[in-house]
Amino acid sequence: MEVRGTTTLDEQRVRRRAVVAAAAGNFVEWFDFAIYAVFATVIARLFFPSADPLAALLATFAVFGVSYVFRPIGAVVFGHVGDRRGRRDTLARVIVIMSLATFAIGLTPPYATVGVAAPLILVAARAVQGFSAGGEWGGAATFLAEYAPPGRRGLYCGFALFTTMLGILAGVLLGALLTVGLPAESLGSWGWRIPFLLALPLGLVGLYLRLRLDDTPRFRAIQERDALQRAPLGETLRSHRAELAAVVGATVLAASGAYLLLFLSSYSVQILKLGFLAALAANALAFAASAAAILATAALSDRVGRKPVLTWSAVAVLVITVPAFLLLQEGYASVLVAHLVLGAAIGAFTGPLSAAITELFPTRVRYSGLSLGFSLATSVFGGTTPLALTWLLQRTGDPLSPAYFFVAIAALSLVTVLLMRETADDPLID
């Protein structure tokens, strides 16, 4: 059983810097990745002109999903490098690639200027973003877990998904700010580009923070013992298939949930006929509630265990999803309540998830196993969520169809969690 120990001031200082470096870089990465969805309706008009706004939005989310084809590839490449060469330098490479790809989107001319080249450039940039994102979250969670003191791994790992939500929230808030501060014509012609162009300076800040740290103590320990795995992906697929399946199954609720919340911004505009600013305000509330719930339940899981928190929060998602979508149809006050409840429930499940799945793998393959499992879940179920939900709305015309889809996702994660072992009191495996 893992017990809390005493630490020196120097150790505490290093750990705080590790949290800041991993979390800040993760924030930048997911701010970059999320702003595409925040400005999906604007991008649809500029890059996919169509007489049917829902069809243009469908094309936009199809490009959004393209990045997820490349995400498992990035997970394999960066997971291998991270387990062979180190966590820190790999995470530094990841943030540079993501920032450059996002910056490129900000410079891409619209369809009216360069024709079909515009969506092709967009597809290429999103593919590079996906490749980069494949190595980000798994590396950040690994970094945090391996720096965490005994008895606080849940909270430390919670920052990996807390800053994911925070990065998305920042993108939503910046979108709202630009909508308020700019005329609609300016927002549609050049204002939407500002968040994408910010990616480069933000990425440089994240790079600086990451390069200031040494690699994790656990990685350095197995490196010094010459115990590094020569083929970490092969070892993962041979000896840790059950753990890999558990990561995929448990992660689908959090992955699909994050993109369900992003999708609600477009849903509010296209289906509920809210103004863009009103939709972004509701979306910001959802992500703020989710971020707050993540830290609360991550810390709670250090006290009561990962499984109880994951189980009951998954049950809560199952129970409240359909009623929340019914509330969305009842006026703006009800829309805000629905966003708040959905965001909090999804965040409550997400909080303990980072630690629960990170603790399944030994140090020698942790980056590879975690990145591949998380990327498969987000590629198959997360990145395709906006596309699937838009398609369901277009085909069925039923405004509750997204809720039924998400209930099925939550049920899959609940079954997976019930089959997982409790790991909160166990030390990390080398």
C-alpha positions as CSV (number, residue, x, y, z in Angstrom):
1,M,0.0,0.0,0.0
2,E,1.3,3.4,-0.9
3,V,1.6,5.8,2.0
4,R,2.3,9.5,2.2
5,G,5.9,10.5,3.1
6,T,7.7,13.6,4.0
7,T,9.4,15.6,1.3
8,T,12.0,18.4,1.3
9,L,11.3,21.9,0.2
10,D,13.5,21.3,-2.9
11,E,11.5,18.2,-3.8
12,Q,8.2,20.1,-3.4
13,R,9.6,22.9,-5.6
14,V,10.6,20.5,-8.3
15,R,7.2,18.8,-8.2
16,R,5.4,22.1,-8.5
17,R,7.5,23.0,-11.5
18,A,6.8,19.6,-13.0
19,V,3.0,20.2,-12.6
20,V,3.3,23.7,-14.1
21,A,5.4,22.4,-17.1
22,A,3.2,19.5,-17.9
23,A,-0.1,21.3,-17.2
24,A,0.8,24.5,-19.0
25,G,2.0,22.7,-22.1
26,N,-1.1,20.5,-22.1
27,F,-3.2,23.7,-21.8
28,V,-1.5,25.2,-24.8
29,E,-1.8,22.0,-26.8
30,W,-5.6,21.7,-26.2
31,F,-6.3,25.3,-26.6
32,D,-4.7,24.9,-30.1
33,F,-6.7,21.8,-30.8
34,A,-10.1,23.1,-29.6
35,I,-10.4,26.4,-31.3
36,Y,-11.2,24.7,-34.6
37,A,-14.4,23.4,-33.0
38,V,-15.1,26.7,-31.4
39,F,-15.1,28.5,-34.8
40,A,-16.6,25.6,-36.7
41,T,-19.6,27.6,-37.9
42,V,-17.3,30.3,-39.2
43,I,-14.9,27.9,-40.8
44,A,-17.9,26.1,-42.5
45,R,-18.9,29.3,-44.3
46,L,-15.3,30.2,-45.4
47,F,-14.0,26.8,-46.4
48,F,-17.1,24.7,-47.3
49,P,-19.6,27.0,-49.0
50,S,-23.0,25.2,-49.3
51,A,-26.7,26.2,-49.6
52,D,-27.3,23.9,-46.6
53,P,-25.7,25.2,-43.4
54,L,-26.0,21.8,-41.7
55,A,-24.2,20.2,-44.7
56,A,-21.4,22.7,-44.5
57,L,-21.1,22.1,-40.8
58,L,-21.0,18.3,-41.5
59,A,-18.1,18.9,-43.8
60,T,-16.3,21.0,-41.2
61,F,-16.6,18.3,-38.6
62,A,-15.5,15.7,-41.1
63,V,-12.2,17.6,-41.4
64,F,-12.2,17.9,-37.6
65,G,-12.4,14.1,-37.5
66,V,-9.5,13.7,-40.0
67,S,-7.0,14.7,-37.4
68,Y,-8.1,11.6,-35.4
69,V,-7.0,9.3,-38.1
70,F,-3.5,10.5,-37.5
71,R,-3.7,10.6,-33.7
72,P,-2.9,6.9,-33.1
73,I,0.1,7.2,-35.5
74,G,1.4,10.1,-33.4
75,A,0.7,8.0,-30.2
76,V,2.8,5.1,-31.6
77,V,5.7,7.4,-32.7
78,F,5.9,9.6,-29.7
79,G,5.1,6.8,-27.3
80,H,8.1,4.9,-28.6
81,V,10.4,8.0,-28.4
82,G,9.0,8.8,-24.9
83,D,9.7,5.4,-23.5
84,R,13.1,5.1,-25.2
85,R,14.5,8.7,-25.1
86,G,12.6,10.3,-22.3
87,R,9.4,12.1,-21.5
88,R,10.6,15.7,-21.3
89,D,12.2,16.0,-24.8
90,T,9.4,14.2,-26.4
91,L,6.8,16.5,-24.9
92,A,8.9,19.5,-26.1
93,R,8.8,18.2,-29.7
94,V,5.1,17.6,-29.5
95,I,4.2,21.2,-28.5
96,V,6.3,22.7,-31.3
97,I,4.6,20.6,-33.9
98,M,1.1,21.4,-32.7
99,S,1.8,25.1,-32.4
100,L,3.2,25.3,-36.0
101,A,0.2,23.4,-37.4
102,T,-2.3,25.6,-35.6
103,F,-0.4,28.7,-36.7
104,A,-0.7,27.5,-40.3
105,I,-4.5,27.3,-40.1
106,G,-4.5,30.9,-39.0
107,L,-2.7,31.8,-42.3
108,T,-4.8,29.6,-44.6
109,P,-6.8,31.7,-47.2
110,P,-10.5,30.9,-47.6
111,Y,-12.2,29.0,-50.5
112,A,-13.3,32.2,-52.2
113,T,-9.6,33.2,-52.6
114,V,-7.8,29.9,-53.5
115,G,-10.6,27.5,-54.2
116,V,-10.3,23.8,-53.4
117,A,-6.7,24.4,-52.1
118,A,-8.2,26.0,-49.0
119,P,-9.9,22.9,-47.6
120,L,-6.9,20.8,-48.7
121,I,-4.5,23.0,-46.6
122,L,-7.0,22.8,-43.7
123,V,-7.0,19.0,-43.9
124,A,-3.2,18.8,-44.0
125,A,-2.9,21.1,-40.9
126,R,-5.5,19.1,-39.0
127,A,-3.7,15.9,-39.8
128,V,-0.4,17.4,-38.3
129,Q,-2.4,18.6,-35.3
130,G,-3.7,15.0,-34.8
131,F,-0.3,13.5,-35.2
132,S,1.0,15.9,-32.5
133,A,-1.9,15.4,-30.1
134,G,-1.3,11.7,-30.2
135,G,1.8,12.2,-28.1
136,E,0.6,15.0,-25.9
137,W,-1.9,13.8,-23.3
138,G,-0.3,10.4,-22.6
139,G,3.1,12.1,-22.1
140,A,1.7,14.8,-19.9
141,A,-0.2,12.2,-17.7
142,T,2.9,10.0,-17.5
143,F,5.1,13.0,-16.6
144,L,2.7,14.0,-13.8
145,A,2.2,10.4,-12.4
146,E,6.0,9.9,-12.2
147,Y,6.6,13.1,-10.4
148,A,3.6,12.7,-8.0
149,P,4.2,12.1,-4.3
150,P,2.7,9.1,-2.6
151,G,-1.0,9.5,-1.8
152,R,-1.5,12.4,-4.2
153,R,-1.3,10.8,-7.6
154,G,-4.9,11.2,-8.3
155,L,-4.7,15.0,-7.9
156,Y,-1.5,15.3,-9.8
157,C,-2.7,13.3,-12.7
158,G,-6.0,15.1,-12.6
159,F,-4.2,18.2,-13.9
160,A,-3.7,16.4,-17.2
161,L,-7.4,16.5,-18.0
162,F,-8.1,19.6,-15.9
163,T,-5.9,21.6,-18.2
164,T,-7.4,19.9,-21.3
165,M,-10.8,21.3,-20.2
166,L,-9.2,24.6,-19.2
167,G,-7.5,24.9,-22.7
168,I,-10.9,24.3,-24.4
169,L,-12.6,26.8,-22.0
170,A,-10.0,29.4,-22.9
171,G,-10.8,28.8,-26.6
172,V,-14.5,29.2,-25.9
173,L,-14.0,32.4,-23.9
174,L,-11.7,33.9,-26.5
175,G,-14.3,33.1,-29.1
176,A,-16.9,34.9,-27.0
177,L,-14.6,37.9,-26.5
178,L,-13.9,38.2,-30.2
179,T,-17.6,37.9,-31.0
180,V,-18.4,40.8,-28.6
181,G,-15.5,43.0,-29.6
182,L,-15.7,42.6,-33.4
183,P,-18.4,43.3,-36.0
184,A,-19.7,40.1,-37.5
185,E,-18.0,40.9,-40.8
186,S,-14.6,41.4,-39.2
187,L,-15.0,38.2,-37.2
188,G,-15.8,36.2,-40.3
189,S,-13.0,37.7,-42.4
190,W,-10.0,37.9,-40.1
191,G,-11.0,37.9,-36.4
192,W,-11.4,34.1,-36.2
193,R,-7.8,33.8,-37.2
194,I,-6.5,35.5,-34.0
195,P,-6.6,32.4,-31.7
196,F,-4.9,30.3,-34.3
197,L,-2.1,32.8,-34.7
198,L,-1.6,33.0,-30.9
199,A,-0.6,29.3,-31.1
200,L,3.0,30.1,-31.9
201,P,3.9,32.4,-29.0
202,L,1.9,30.2,-26.6
203,G,3.7,27.2,-27.8
204,L,7.1,28.8,-27.2
205,V,6.1,29.5,-23.6
206,G,5.1,25.9,-23.2
207,L,8.4,24.8,-24.7
208,Y,10.4,27.0,-22.4
209,L,8.6,25.6,-19.3
210,R,9.2,22.0,-20.4
211,L,12.8,22.4,-21.2
212,R,13.5,23.8,-17.7
213,L,12.9,20.5,-16.1
214,D,14.8,17.2,-15.8
215,D,13.2,14.1,-16.9
216,T,11.0,12.2,-14.4
217,P,12.8,10.3,-11.5
218,R,11.2,7.0,-12.5
219,F,12.4,7.2,-16.1
220,R,15.9,8.2,-15.1
221,A,16.0,5.3,-12.6
222,I,15.2,2.7,-15.3
223,Q,17.5,4.4,-17.7
224,E,20.4,4.2,-15.2
225,R,19.6,0.5,-14.6
226,D,19.7,0.0,-18.4
227,A,16.1,-1.4,-18.1
228,L,14.6,0.5,-21.0
229,Q,12.3,-1.5,-23.2
230,R,13.7,-1.9,-26.7
231,A,10.3,-2.1,-28.3
232,P,7.8,-0.6,-25.9
233,L,4.8,-0.8,-28.3
234,G,5.5,-4.5,-29.0
235,E,5.7,-5.2,-25.2
236,T,2.4,-3.3,-24.7
237,L,0.7,-5.4,-27.4
238,R,2.1,-8.7,-26.1
239,S,1.8,-8.3,-22.3
240,H,-0.7,-5.5,-21.6
241,R,-3.6,-6.0,-24.0
242,A,-6.1,-6.1,-21.1
243,E,-4.8,-2.8,-19.8
244,L,-4.9,-1.3,-23.2
245,A,-8.5,-2.4,-23.7
246,A,-9.4,-1.0,-20.2
247,V,-7.9,2.4,-21.2
248,V,-10.0,2.5,-24.4
249,G,-13.2,1.5,-22.7
250,A,-12.9,3.8,-19.7
251,T,-11.7,6.8,-21.7
252,V,-14.6,6.8,-24.2
253,L,-17.0,8.6,-21.9
254,A,-14.5,11.4,-21.1
255,A,-13.3,11.7,-24.7
256,S,-16.8,11.7,-26.2
257,G,-18.0,13.9,-23.4
258,A,-15.5,16.7,-24.1
259,Y,-16.5,16.8,-27.7
260,L,-20.2,16.5,-26.9
261,L,-19.8,19.7,-24.9
262,L,-17.9,21.3,-27.8
263,F,-20.6,20.1,-30.2
264,L,-23.3,21.9,-28.0
265,S,-22.0,25.2,-29.2
266,S,-22.9,24.4,-32.8
267,Y,-26.1,22.6,-31.7
268,S,-27.2,25.7,-29.9
269,V,-26.8,27.8,-33.0
270,Q,-28.1,25.4,-35.6
271,I,-30.9,23.6,-33.7
272,L,-31.8,25.9,-30.8
273,K,-31.4,29.0,-33.0
274,L,-29.4,30.8,-30.3
275,G,-27.0,33.6,-31.2
276,F,-23.3,32.7,-31.5
277,L,-22.4,34.7,-28.3
278,A,-25.3,33.2,-26.2
279,A,-24.1,29.7,-27.4
280,L,-20.5,30.4,-26.5
281,A,-21.5,31.7,-23.0
282,A,-23.5,28.5,-22.3
283,N,-20.5,26.4,-23.6
284,A,-18.1,28.3,-21.4
285,L,-20.3,27.5,-18.3
286,A,-20.2,23.8,-19.2
287,F,-16.4,23.7,-19.5
288,A,-15.9,25.7,-16.3
289,A,-18.2,23.3,-14.4
290,S,-16.3,20.4,-15.9
291,A,-12.9,21.7,-15.0
292,A,-14.0,22.4,-11.4
293,A,-15.4,18.9,-11.1
294,I,-12.3,17.3,-12.4
295,L,-10.0,18.7,-9.7
296,A,-12.6,17.9,-7.0
297,T,-13.1,14.2,-7.9
298,A,-9.4,13.7,-8.8
299,A,-8.5,14.7,-5.2
300,L,-11.4,12.7,-3.8
301,S,-10.1,9.6,-5.6
302,D,-6.9,9.8,-3.5
303,R,-9.1,9.3,-0.4
304,V,-11.8,6.8,-1.4
305,G,-10.3,5.1,-4.5
306,R,-10.6,5.5,-8.2
307,K,-13.4,3.0,-8.9
308,P,-16.1,4.3,-6.6
309,V,-15.8,7.9,-8.0
310,L,-15.7,6.6,-11.6
311,T,-18.6,4.3,-11.1
312,W,-21.0,6.7,-9.5
313,S,-20.1,9.6,-11.8
314,A,-20.7,7.3,-14.9
315,V,-24.1,6.4,-13.4
316,A,-24.9,10.1,-13.0
317,V,-24.1,10.7,-16.7
318,L,-26.4,7.9,-17.7
319,V,-29.2,9.3,-15.6
320,I,-29.0,13.0,-16.5
321,T,-28.1,13.1,-20.2
322,V,-31.6,12.7,-21.7
323,P,-33.2,15.1,-19.1
324,A,-30.5,17.6,-19.8
325,F,-31.2,17.5,-23.6
326,L,-34.9,18.0,-22.8
327,L,-34.0,21.1,-20.8
328,L,-32.1,22.4,-23.8
329,Q,-35.4,22.8,-25.6
330,E,-37.0,24.9,-22.9
331,G,-35.5,28.4,-23.2
332,Y,-32.1,30.0,-22.4
333,A,-32.2,29.7,-18.6
334,S,-32.8,25.9,-19.0
335,V,-30.1,25.8,-21.6
336,L,-27.6,27.2,-19.1
337,V,-28.7,24.6,-16.5
338,A,-28.4,21.8,-18.9
339,H,-24.8,22.9,-19.9
340,L,-23.9,23.2,-16.2
341,V,-25.2,19.8,-15.2
342,L,-23.7,18.0,-18.2
343,G,-20.4,19.7,-17.8
344,A,-20.2,18.8,-14.1
345,A,-21.2,15.2,-14.6
346,I,-18.7,14.6,-17.4
347,G,-16.0,16.4,-15.3
348,A,-16.7,14.2,-12.3
349,F,-16.0,11.1,-14.3
350,T,-13.0,12.6,-15.9
351,G,-11.3,13.6,-12.7
352,P,-10.0,10.2,-11.4
353,L,-9.6,8.8,-15.0
354,S,-6.0,10.0,-15.6
355,A,-4.6,8.3,-12.5
356,A,-6.7,5.2,-12.9
357,I,-5.5,4.4,-16.4
358,T,-1.9,5.7,-15.9
359,E,-1.5,3.3,-13.0
360,L,-2.2,0.3,-15.2
361,F,1.1,0.3,-17.0
362,P,4.8,-0.2,-15.9
363,T,7.2,2.7,-16.3
364,R,9.1,1.0,-19.2
365,V,5.9,1.1,-21.5
366,R,3.7,3.7,-19.7
367,Y,4.0,6.4,-22.4
368,S,3.3,4.0,-25.2
369,G,0.5,2.1,-23.6
370,L,-1.3,5.2,-22.3
371,S,-0.9,7.2,-25.5
372,L,-2.1,4.4,-27.7
373,G,-5.1,3.5,-25.6
374,F,-6.1,7.1,-25.0
375,S,-5.7,8.0,-28.7
376,L,-7.7,5.0,-29.9
377,A,-10.5,6.0,-27.6
378,T,-10.5,9.6,-28.7
379,S,-10.0,8.8,-32.4
380,V,-12.9,6.2,-32.6
381,F,-15.3,7.8,-30.1
382,G,-14.1,11.3,-29.3
383,G,-13.1,13.0,-32.6
384,T,-15.9,11.4,-34.5
385,T,-18.5,12.5,-31.9
386,P,-19.4,15.9,-33.5
387,L,-19.6,14.3,-36.9
388,A,-21.8,11.4,-35.6
389,L,-24.1,13.8,-33.7
390,T,-24.5,16.1,-36.7
391,W,-25.2,13.2,-38.9
392,L,-27.8,11.8,-36.5
393,L,-29.5,15.2,-36.4
394,Q,-29.5,15.5,-40.2
395,R,-30.8,12.0,-40.7
396,T,-33.4,11.7,-37.9
397,G,-34.4,15.3,-37.2
398,D,-34.7,14.3,-33.6
399,P,-33.1,16.8,-31.2
400,L,-32.7,14.1,-28.6
401,S,-30.6,11.8,-30.9
402,P,-27.3,13.1,-29.5
403,A,-28.4,12.2,-26.0
404,Y,-29.2,8.6,-27.0
405,F,-25.8,8.3,-28.6
406,F,-24.0,9.6,-25.5
407,V,-26.0,7.3,-23.1
408,A,-24.6,4.3,-25.1
409,I,-21.1,5.7,-24.7
410,A,-21.5,6.2,-21.0
411,A,-22.8,2.6,-20.6
412,L,-19.7,1.2,-22.3
413,S,-17.4,3.1,-19.9
414,L,-19.4,2.1,-16.9
415,V,-19.1,-1.6,-17.7
416,T,-15.3,-1.1,-18.3
417,V,-14.8,0.6,-15.0
418,L,-16.7,-2.1,-13.1
419,L,-14.2,-4.7,-14.6
420,M,-11.1,-2.6,-13.7
421,R,-9.0,-3.2,-10.6
422,E,-8.5,-0.6,-8.0
423,T,-5.0,0.9,-8.1
424,A,-5.2,4.0,-5.9
425,D,-3.2,2.4,-3.0
426,D,-0.7,0.6,-5.2
427,P,2.8,2.1,-6.0
428,L,3.6,2.6,-9.7
429,I,5.1,-0.4,-11.4
430,D,8.6,-0.1,-12.9
